[in-house]
Amino acid sequence: MPTLIRRLMFYAVTAFVAISMNFFLPHMMPGNPVQAMLAAAGPSLDHRAVAALQAQFGVGTGQSLMSQYWSYWINLLHGDLGISISHSPDTVTTVIGSSLWWTVVLVGTATVLSFIIGTLVGTIVGWRRGSVLDQVLPTATFFQAIPYFFLATVFLYFFAEQLHWFPADFKGYDTNNYVIGWNPGFIGSAVQHAILPALTIVVSSVAGWIVGMRNMMVTTMDEDYVLVAQAKGLPNRRVIYYAARNAVLPSISGFANALSFVVAGSLLTELVFSYPGLGNLLLSAVTNVDYPLIQGIFLIITFAVLAANLLADTVYVLLDPRTRQEA
């Protein structure tokens, strides 16, 4: 219990610092969002409309930075992330909600699949080290060395443009006579459009998990408890399970970090496939100097990182009994 309390206090302090930086960093960016809107709208807005925009977005009101910081905390505790400047009059919550699930489904599924595939393949290759299965490593490393946006372009050219197996981009996902929502037609269309982006992420990231797990399995296979288990005549399946359970521990923290950045999206992959995820949305927010939207996206990423690390700590406690011993 004291260990859990200390960890929760650490995460609480980290969240406070991260939220504070989430407020101050966008305000250090050059430019004025209202001026950007005026430049886009032209001279059609009079001074009363300009004053209304400044009051709405908290720009040019004469309010000090600390007063804005205090107001930010009050609004945050009430669940109010403000109004998006580039998507006005929609709220930040609405704008993020429209892109969040696209990113979670695509990048989250691809990350989990690459971890599972890489761990299983790495376990088998490590168990059969020195065999022909070791040829998997150069192949996987080759795809990992290729920039994933270039790999996405290659997949797009061959599978979409040449073979016509998949759609060329994601722009037509909602124009195929389907209503956006939880219905079979739309879900099937969305999955069909998401296969190539997901394949790109899996192929470009699975090599790291294979190499890491294979090397840990090679080290673990020389441990005394593995040799004793083999000497006692335990089935290979059970010996592999015991060895893999310990070998996977270093990969847990890496998987937690990868999982925590799922909500950040995969920017270049989303750009190549015109995928409506948070990566695209964040780029648009930075381009349009949309302070509230930038803060909202970074806030989601911050909480995801903290939650993933807390989950990794919990999994470590469950997998490794040594972490449950008090000092």
N, C-alpha and C positions, 0 to 999 in steps of 0.2 A: 504493500500500500504506500509506504513512503516513497518508493521508487516511482510509482505512478503519479503521485502528487508532484514530485519534482519535475517529471516530464511535462505534465500539464502546465505547471507554472512557466517552464521554459518556453513552451509553445504559445502561451498567452503573451509573454513579453515579446516574443518574436513577431506575433501577429500585430501587436501594438506598433512596433517599430516599422513593420512592413506597410501597415495602413498609413502611418504618418508619411513615409517616403512616397507612398502612392499619391498622396495629396500634393506634396511639395514639388516632386519632379516634373509633372506636367506644367506647373506654373512657372518653372524655370525655362520652358521652351520659348523661343522667340515667336513673335506673332500674336495677333489678337483674333479670336474666333469671330467676333462680331464684324471686324473689318474684312475678314475673309468672306463672310456672308454678304456684306455690302458690295464687295468687289464682284461677287457672282450675280447679285441682283441688279447691279447698275445704279444709276441715279434716280430710280423710281421711288425709293423710300424717303419719306420726309423725316424731319428731326424727331417727331413724336414716335414714329416707328422705330427709329434708332434707339431712342431712350427706352422704349418698351423691350427691345432685344437686350440692351445692356442690363436692365433690371431682371429680366428672365434668366440670363446666363451669368449674372454676378460680375460683369465686366464694366469698368468705368463708373462704378457706383461710389467710389471713395472709401469703400470698406477696406480696412487693413487686412493684411494677409493672415494674421492670427485670428481675426474675427471670422474670416472665411473658413479657417481651419476649424474653429469651434462649431460653426454652422454645419460644416461637412460632417463632423462627428455626430451631431444631433440628427441630421438627416439620415446618416448611415444607420444609427440605432433604430430609426423608424422604418428602415427598409427602403428609403428613398434615395436612389442613385442619381436623380436629376433627369433633365431632358436632354436628349441627344441633339447636338447642334446640327450635324449633317443630316439627321433624319427627323428633324423637328416637324410636327409636334409630338412624335413618339418618344416615350420614356426610354431611358437606358436599359431598364429591365426588359422591356418589350423587344428592343433591338437585339440585345444579347440572346434572349430566349429564342429568337427566330434562327440564330446561327449555332447556338451551343450544341444542340442535339445532333446536328449534322456532323460537327467535329467529333463529338464523343463517340458516335456510332462508327465513323470512319477510322479515326486515329486510335480510338480506344480498342476497337476490335482488332485492328492491324497490329497494335502493340502487344496485346495479349496473345494473339496467334504467333507472332514472331518469337515471343518469349517461350511459349509452350513448345513450338517446333524446334527452336534452337536448343532448349534444355534437353528434350528427348533425343535429338540427333547427337548432341554433344555427349550425353551419357553413353549412348551406344558406341560412338566412335572412341570415347575414352576407355570403355570396357574392352573393345577390340583394337586397342592401340597397336600400331605396327602392321595392321592388315590393310587390305585394299580400301577399306572405309576411310582411311586417312586422306584419300584423294578428295574427299568432300571439302576439306579445309581450304586448299588453293582455290577451288571453284567459288566457295562462299566468300572468301576474302576478295576475290576479283570483283564480285558484284558489290561488296561493301566499299571498295575503293572508287567505284564509279559514282560521281555526284548524282544524288537521287533525282534532281530535277532533269539531268540529262537522261537518266534511265527512264523517267516518266515520258520524256519526249520520244525516246526510242519505242517504248511500248505503245504510245499514242500513234506513232507512224505505222507500225506493223499491224497491230491488232485492231486499230480503229480505221485508219486511212486505207491500208492495203487489203486486209482480210475482212474488214467490216463486221468483226465479231462483237464489238462494243461501240457505244456512242462516242463521237469524237470529243465532246465536252459535256458539261453539266447544264448548259443553258436551256436545253429542251426538256429537262426532267419534269416540268410541270405543265407542259403544253401538249401532252399526248392524251388529251381527253380524260385526264385524271384530276380529281379534286385533292388538293394537298390535305393529308390527314391519315388517320389509321385505317386505311382501306387497302385491300389486296392489290388493286391496280396501281396505286401510287407507290406502295412499298416495293412492289416488284420492279417498277420503273426506277425508283431510287437506288435499289440494290444493283440493278444492271449498270447504272451510271457510276456506281461507287466501286465496282470490282477492279478496274484498272488502277485508280488511286491507291486502293488498299494493297493490291499486288505490288505496286511500286514500293510502298513503305515496308512491307514484309520482306521482300527480296533484298532491299538495301540495308536492313537492320538485323536480319536473322544471323548473319555471320558472326557478329560480336558475341551473341549468346552461345553459339556453337563452340567458338574458340575458348571462351571463358569456362564453359562447363566441361569441355574436353580436358583442358589443362588441370582443372580441379579434380576431375575423376582420376587422371593419371597419378596425381599426388596422393589422393585418398586410397587408391588401390594398394599402396605400399604400407598403409597403416596396419598396426598389429591386429586390430579387431577384425579387419577384412581377411587377413591371412588365417586367423583362428576360425572364422566362419567358414572359409573354404576348406580348412583342414578337418572340420567337423562334418563335412559333407552336406552342408546346407544347399538347397537348390540355387542355381545361379540367379534366378529371378529375385529371390529374397536377399541374396548378397548384394545384388545391384541396387535394390531398394535401400538397404542400410548405407551403402557407400554414397548413393546419390543424395540421400537426405542430408548428409553432412557436406557434400560437395556443392550443393545448391545454395548454401548460406551466403557466400559472398555475392551471389547474383541477386539476392533479395533486395539489397539496398539499391543496386543498379536498376532493378525492375521498378522499385518505388519511385526513383527519380524519373524514369521514363514514363511511368503512369501519371506522375504529377503534372507533367507537361503535355498531357493529352489535350487538355482544354485550351492550350496555346495554339493548337492546330499545327499543320504542316504547311507553312506559308507558300513555299515555292511549288510544292505539289498542288496545292489548291489553286495557285495562279495558272499552272499549266493546264489543269483540267477544268478551270472556271468553277471550282467547287465552292458552294456558299458557306464556308466555315468561318471560324473565329480568326484564323490567320488572315484571310482576305479582309474581314471586318476591321481588324486592328490596323492593317495597312491603310485602309480607307480613313479610319479615325485619325491617324497621325497625319495623313495628307491634308485633311480638312481641319486640322487643329481642333479636334473635337475633344476638349478636356474631359467632360463628364463620361463620354464613351471610353476614352483611354483609361480613366480611373476605374471604371466599372470592369473592363476586361482584365486589367492588372489585378484587381481585387479578386476576381474569380480565380485567376492563376495562382495568386498567393494562397488562398484558402485550399486550393487543390494540392499545392506543394506541401503545406502543413499537414493536411489530412493523409496524404500518401506516406509521408515520413512517420506519422503516428501509427498508421497501419503497418508499416515495415517494422517498427519497434515491437508492436504486438505480435506479429508473425515470428519475429526473432525469439521472443519469449516462449512461444508455443513450440518452436522447432528445436531450440537449443536450451536444454535444462540448466546449463551453467549460468545463463542470464537471469534465472529465477533465484539464484543464491544471493543472499544479502552479504554485503561486505563485512 
